[in-house]
Amino acid sequence: MRARLVHSDELTRYDFGEAHPMGPGRVRMAIELARQLGVLDLLEVVPAPPPDDDLVRLVHTDAYIAAVKSGEPQLHFGIGTQDNPVVPGMHEVAARVCAATTEAARAVWSGETNRAANMAGGLHHAMPELTSGFCVYNDCAVAIKWLQQQGAERIVYLDIDAHHGDGVQTIFYDDPGVLTISLHESPVHLFPGTGFASEVGGRQAPGSAVNVALPPGIDDAGWLRAFDAIVPPVLEEFRPQIIVSQHGCDAHADDPLTDLDLSIDGQRESYLMVAELAEKYCEDRWVATGGGGYALETVVPRAWAHLLAVLADQPIPLDTPTPAAWRELMGPNAPASMGDGGDTVFEPVTWGYNPSSRLDQAIIATRRSAFPEFGLDPDF
């Protein structure tokens, strides 16, 4: 079965204007690069379904949906702020993003395909009654709620955006059937100010959340070391039936809103690691979304073209030149290669910790907070 991409031009209209970080062209340029590289030929591309308010209601309240539809500033709902300005037609496009991510989940859960993606998705900050962090409706949470309605009992939500996946965590914090795992820059330094290692789930579901709060300046080797130290052991115990992942690419060194230092090479390696986990633990059932990422010329298109290629099980070599036609479209800052020359070799924590390392301190904090909830020894 070919992996599936749920995509329509309407999805690319999710933006807040030219001067906003969530500006136009993010998804469109990524899809165009994937097309020119031949990646779309490896995928089954299907259109996004129309907006469906009943889907949105799986997570969001009627009052909030009405406020979004109104097109008027309503600050108690987070609508009309500098981060989340009023945009005409936002309900329709945001609801369509939810429908697209849910369609990807449906295709995987039904067995029509093993892997599916919505690159316009990943709007992980939206709360049931709050627009937050450029996110109006939480498509990941909507898709997860839909999966639960279909009988899914153990779902992993894996978030590798530089910002904590606070909306999804909040929605499922007391749900033992959904495990949210987020690797992100420390909330001491970055929005939304949540995602500390001590956040491990609500009273109804201890162990339903795992958070890795990374220090600023972390590079490929450090990020991959943290991922390897936390995620595989937890999945080994939780045994998910399906993985829903959010692949914001704002951990890259070029991103203007964050302080992490990954390369395209490291981000591509992270996609390969998620693919391996899906194959090992849940019969390759994997739903992938986009998310953050604000270096629109140098990072977002390459990162997500790599993600789609990994989804198709045909990774793009890092030394592959970017197509000349795409570089002409992007302008003079367009990268010439699909890689950055980053170093993705890392030392696993099984080789030992460095107690003076801020990275290892973060890893230790997460393991000591979360691992006992899974019956794991944090200090193996």
C-alpha positions as CSV (number, residue, x, y, z in Angstrom):
1,M,0.0,0.0,0.0
2,R,1.2,3.5,-0.9
3,A,1.3,6.0,1.9
4,R,-1.4,8.7,1.5
5,L,-1.2,12.5,1.5
6,V,-4.4,14.3,2.2
7,H,-4.1,17.6,0.5
8,S,-6.0,20.3,-1.3
9,D,-5.2,23.9,-2.3
10,E,-7.8,25.1,0.2
11,L,-5.6,23.8,3.1
12,T,-2.8,26.2,2.1
13,R,-5.1,29.2,2.9
14,Y,-4.5,28.7,6.6
15,D,-2.4,31.8,7.3
16,F,-2.6,35.1,9.2
17,G,-1.2,37.4,6.5
18,E,2.1,38.4,4.9
19,A,3.6,40.0,8.0
20,H,2.7,37.2,10.3
21,P,5.0,34.2,11.1
22,M,2.2,31.9,10.1
23,G,2.2,33.6,6.7
24,P,1.2,32.2,3.3
25,G,3.3,29.7,1.3
26,R,4.5,27.4,4.1
27,V,2.6,24.3,3.0
28,R,2.4,25.2,-0.6
29,M,6.2,25.5,-1.1
30,A,6.8,22.3,0.7
31,I,4.3,20.4,-1.5
32,E,5.8,22.0,-4.6
33,L,9.3,20.9,-3.6
34,A,8.0,17.4,-2.9
35,R,6.4,17.4,-6.3
36,Q,9.5,18.5,-8.2
37,L,11.6,15.9,-6.4
38,G,9.1,13.2,-7.4
39,V,8.0,12.4,-3.9
40,L,4.3,13.0,-4.7
41,D,4.6,10.3,-7.3
42,L,5.4,7.8,-4.5
43,L,2.2,8.8,-2.5
44,E,-1.5,8.5,-3.1
45,V,-2.7,12.1,-3.0
46,V,-6.3,12.5,-2.1
47,P,-8.3,15.7,-1.6
48,A,-9.2,17.0,1.8
49,P,-12.9,16.5,2.8
50,P,-15.1,19.5,3.3
51,P,-15.3,21.2,6.7
52,D,-17.4,19.3,9.2
53,D,-18.6,21.2,12.3
54,D,-19.5,17.9,14.0
55,L,-15.9,16.9,13.8
56,V,-14.7,20.2,15.3
57,R,-17.2,19.7,18.2
58,L,-15.4,16.5,19.2
59,V,-12.9,18.9,20.9
60,H,-14.3,22.5,20.7
61,T,-17.4,24.0,22.3
62,D,-20.3,25.4,20.4
63,A,-19.7,28.9,21.9
64,Y,-16.1,28.9,20.8
65,I,-17.0,27.7,17.3
66,A,-19.6,30.4,17.0
67,A,-17.0,33.0,18.1
68,V,-14.6,31.8,15.4
69,K,-17.4,31.9,12.8
70,S,-18.3,35.5,13.8
71,G,-15.1,37.0,12.3
72,E,-15.0,39.5,15.2
73,P,-12.3,40.0,17.8
74,Q,-13.3,38.1,21.0
75,L,-10.3,38.3,23.3
76,H,-11.7,36.0,26.0
77,F,-11.5,33.3,23.3
78,G,-8.0,34.5,22.2
79,I,-9.4,35.8,18.9
80,G,-8.1,39.2,17.7
81,T,-4.7,39.3,19.4
82,Q,-1.4,40.1,17.7
83,D,-0.6,36.3,17.5
84,N,-4.1,35.3,16.5
85,P,-5.6,38.1,14.4
86,V,-9.1,37.9,12.9
87,V,-8.9,36.5,9.4
88,P,-12.0,36.2,7.2
89,G,-13.0,32.6,6.5
90,M,-10.8,31.2,9.2
91,H,-13.5,28.8,10.5
92,E,-13.9,27.1,7.1
93,V,-10.2,26.6,6.5
94,A,-9.4,25.6,10.1
95,A,-12.3,23.1,10.1
96,R,-11.1,21.7,6.8
97,V,-7.6,21.1,8.4
98,C,-9.4,19.1,11.1
99,A,-11.3,17.1,8.4
100,A,-8.0,16.4,6.5
101,T,-6.1,15.1,9.6
102,T,-9.1,13.0,10.5
103,E,-9.3,11.6,7.0
104,A,-5.6,10.7,7.3
105,A,-6.4,8.9,10.6
106,R,-9.4,7.2,9.0
107,A,-7.4,5.9,6.1
108,V,-4.8,4.4,8.5
109,W,-7.2,3.0,11.1
110,S,-9.4,1.4,8.4
111,G,-6.4,-0.4,6.9
112,E,-6.7,1.4,3.5
113,T,-3.1,2.5,4.1
114,N,-0.5,2.2,6.8
115,R,0.7,5.8,6.8
116,A,-1.0,9.1,6.0
117,A,-0.2,12.8,6.4
118,N,-1.8,16.2,6.4
119,M,1.0,18.8,6.1
120,A,-1.4,21.6,6.9
121,G,-2.2,20.0,10.3
122,G,-0.4,20.0,13.6
123,L,-2.2,22.9,15.1
124,H,-1.3,21.7,18.6
125,H,-1.8,24.8,20.8
126,A,-5.6,25.3,20.3
127,M,-7.7,24.6,23.4
128,P,-11.4,23.7,23.5
129,E,-12.3,27.4,24.0
130,L,-9.1,29.2,23.1
131,T,-7.2,30.2,20.0
132,S,-3.5,30.1,21.0
133,G,-0.1,30.1,19.3
134,F,-1.5,30.6,15.7
135,C,-3.8,27.6,16.2
136,V,-7.6,28.0,15.9
137,Y,-8.8,24.3,16.0
138,N,-6.8,21.4,17.3
139,D,-6.8,19.0,14.3
140,C,-4.6,16.5,16.1
141,A,-6.9,16.3,19.1
142,V,-9.9,16.1,16.8
143,A,-8.4,13.1,14.9
144,I,-7.5,11.4,18.1
145,K,-11.0,11.8,19.5
146,W,-12.4,10.4,16.3
147,L,-10.0,7.4,16.5
148,Q,-11.3,6.7,20.1
149,Q,-14.9,6.7,18.7
150,Q,-13.8,4.0,16.3
151,G,-12.4,1.8,19.1
152,A,-8.8,2.8,19.4
153,E,-7.7,2.2,23.0
154,R,-4.0,3.1,23.0
155,I,-3.0,6.1,21.0
156,V,0.4,7.9,21.1
157,Y,0.6,11.6,20.2
158,L,4.2,12.4,19.5
159,D,5.2,16.1,19.2
160,I,8.6,17.2,18.1
161,D,7.8,20.8,17.5
162,A,10.2,23.2,19.3
163,H,7.1,24.4,21.3
164,H,5.3,22.2,23.8
165,G,2.2,20.5,22.5
166,D,0.1,22.0,25.3
167,G,-3.3,21.9,23.7
168,V,-3.2,18.2,22.9
169,Q,-1.7,17.4,26.4
170,T,-4.5,19.5,28.1
171,I,-7.3,17.8,26.2
172,F,-6.1,14.3,27.1
173,Y,-4.3,14.9,30.4
174,D,-6.9,12.7,32.3
175,D,-7.3,10.1,29.5
176,P,-5.2,6.9,30.1
177,G,-5.9,5.8,26.5
178,V,-3.8,8.7,25.0
179,L,-0.2,9.1,25.8
180,T,1.2,12.5,24.8
181,I,5.0,12.8,24.4
182,S,6.5,16.2,23.6
183,L,10.2,17.2,23.0
184,H,10.5,20.9,23.0
185,E,12.6,23.9,24.1
186,S,12.3,24.5,27.9
187,P,9.2,26.4,28.9
188,V,11.5,28.6,31.0
189,H,12.6,30.1,27.7
190,L,9.8,29.6,25.2
191,F,6.1,29.8,24.6
192,P,3.7,28.4,25.8
193,G,5.4,28.1,29.2
194,T,4.3,24.5,29.9
195,G,5.8,21.1,29.3
196,F,8.0,20.6,32.4
197,A,9.2,17.1,33.1
198,S,7.0,17.1,36.2
199,E,3.9,17.2,34.0
200,V,3.1,13.5,33.8
201,G,-0.7,13.3,33.6
202,G,-3.8,14.1,35.6
203,R,-5.2,12.3,38.6
204,Q,-7.3,10.1,36.4
205,A,-4.4,9.1,34.2
206,P,-0.9,9.3,35.8
207,G,1.6,8.6,33.1
208,S,-0.5,10.0,30.3
209,A,2.1,12.7,29.5
210,V,5.8,12.7,29.0
211,N,7.7,15.9,28.5
212,V,11.3,16.5,27.6
213,A,12.2,20.2,28.2
214,L,15.4,20.8,26.3
215,P,17.9,23.6,26.9
216,P,18.4,26.3,24.3
217,G,21.2,25.6,21.8
218,I,20.7,21.9,21.6
219,D,22.1,20.4,18.4
220,D,21.3,17.3,16.3
221,A,23.3,14.9,18.4
222,G,21.8,16.2,21.7
223,W,18.2,16.2,20.4
224,L,18.5,12.7,19.0
225,R,20.2,11.5,22.3
226,A,17.2,12.8,24.2
227,F,14.7,11.2,21.9
228,D,16.4,7.9,22.0
229,A,16.6,8.0,25.8
230,I,12.9,8.7,26.3
231,V,10.6,7.7,23.5
232,P,11.5,4.1,22.6
233,P,11.4,2.8,26.3
234,V,8.0,4.5,26.9
235,L,6.5,3.1,23.7
236,E,7.8,-0.3,24.6
237,E,5.7,-0.3,27.7
238,F,2.6,1.6,26.3
239,R,2.3,-0.5,23.2
240,P,0.3,2.0,21.0
241,Q,-2.1,0.9,18.3
242,I,-1.4,4.0,16.3
243,I,1.0,7.0,16.4
244,V,-0.2,10.5,15.6
245,S,2.8,12.8,15.2
246,Q,3.4,16.5,14.9
247,H,6.5,17.6,13.0
248,G,6.9,21.3,13.5
249,C,10.3,22.1,12.0
250,D,11.0,25.1,14.2
251,A,13.8,23.4,16.1
252,H,16.1,24.2,13.2
253,A,18.9,26.7,13.8
254,D,17.5,29.1,11.2
255,D,14.1,29.4,12.8
256,P,13.4,33.0,13.9
257,L,11.2,32.1,16.9
258,T,13.1,29.5,18.8
259,D,16.6,28.8,20.2
260,L,17.4,25.3,19.2
261,D,20.1,24.4,16.8
262,L,19.1,21.4,14.7
263,S,19.9,21.0,11.0
264,I,17.8,19.5,8.2
265,D,19.9,16.4,8.6
266,G,18.9,16.0,12.3
267,Q,15.2,16.6,11.5
268,R,15.3,14.0,8.7
269,E,16.8,11.6,11.2
270,S,14.0,12.2,13.6
271,Y,11.5,11.3,10.9
272,L,13.3,8.0,10.3
273,M,13.2,7.3,14.0
274,V,9.5,7.9,14.2
275,A,9.0,5.6,11.2
276,E,11.0,2.9,12.9
277,L,8.9,3.2,16.0
278,A,5.6,3.0,14.1
279,E,6.8,-0.1,12.4
280,K,8.1,-1.8,15.6
281,Y,5.3,-1.0,18.0
282,C,2.0,-0.4,16.1
283,E,2.1,-2.4,12.8
284,D,3.3,0.7,11.0
285,R,0.1,2.7,11.7
286,W,1.3,6.3,11.5
287,V,-0.5,9.6,11.0
288,A,1.9,12.6,10.4
289,T,1.1,16.3,10.5
290,G,3.1,19.5,10.0
291,G,3.1,22.2,12.6
292,G,5.4,25.1,13.4
293,G,8.3,26.3,11.4
294,Y,8.9,29.9,10.3
295,A,12.1,29.8,8.2
296,L,10.0,29.7,5.1
297,E,12.8,29.7,2.5
298,T,15.5,27.6,4.0
299,V,13.8,25.1,6.3
300,V,10.1,24.4,6.0
301,P,9.9,23.1,2.4
302,R,13.0,20.9,2.7
303,A,12.0,19.5,6.1
304,W,8.5,18.5,5.1
305,A,9.6,17.1,1.7
306,H,11.9,14.9,3.7
307,L,9.0,13.9,6.0
308,L,6.8,12.9,3.0
309,A,9.6,10.9,1.5
310,V,10.2,9.0,4.8
311,L,6.4,8.5,5.0
312,A,6.6,6.9,1.5
313,D,9.6,4.8,2.7
314,Q,11.8,6.4,0.1
315,P,14.1,8.8,2.0
316,I,15.7,11.5,0.0
317,P,19.5,11.5,0.2
318,L,20.9,14.6,1.9
319,D,23.2,15.4,-0.9
320,T,20.4,15.6,-3.4
321,P,20.3,19.0,-5.1
322,T,17.2,21.0,-4.8
323,P,15.5,21.4,-8.2
324,A,16.5,24.5,-10.2
325,A,12.9,25.4,-10.9
326,W,12.1,25.3,-7.2
327,R,15.1,27.5,-6.4
328,E,14.0,30.0,-9.0
329,L,10.5,30.0,-7.5
330,M,11.8,30.6,-3.9
331,G,14.4,33.2,-4.7
332,P,18.1,33.8,-4.0
333,N,18.0,32.4,-0.4
334,A,16.8,29.0,-1.6
335,P,19.2,26.2,-0.4
336,A,21.1,24.3,-3.2
337,S,21.0,21.0,-1.4
338,M,18.5,18.9,0.6
339,G,20.9,18.7,3.5
340,D,22.9,21.0,5.7
341,G,25.9,18.8,6.4
342,G,24.8,18.3,10.0
343,D,26.2,15.6,12.3
344,T,23.5,13.2,13.5
345,V,25.8,10.8,15.3
346,F,25.0,10.7,19.0
347,E,26.0,8.7,22.1
348,P,23.1,6.9,23.7
349,V,22.5,7.4,27.4
350,T,23.3,3.7,28.0
351,W,26.9,4.7,27.6
352,G,26.6,7.0,30.6
353,Y,25.4,10.4,31.7
354,N,27.4,13.6,32.1
355,P,25.8,15.2,35.3
356,S,27.2,18.7,34.4
357,S,25.4,18.6,31.0
358,R,22.2,20.6,30.8
359,L,21.0,18.2,28.2
360,D,21.5,15.2,30.4
361,Q,20.0,17.0,33.3
362,A,16.8,17.4,31.2
363,I,16.9,13.8,30.2
364,I,17.3,12.6,33.8
365,A,14.5,14.9,35.0
366,T,12.1,13.4,32.4
367,R,13.1,9.8,33.2
368,R,12.8,10.3,36.9
369,S,9.4,12.0,36.6
370,A,7.8,9.8,34.0
371,F,9.5,6.4,33.9
372,P,8.2,5.1,37.2
373,E,4.6,5.5,35.8
374,F,5.6,2.9,33.2
375,G,7.4,0.6,35.6
376,L,10.7,1.6,34.2
377,D,14.0,2.2,36.0
378,P,14.9,5.8,35.3
379,D,18.6,5.2,36.2
380,F,19.3,2.0,34.4
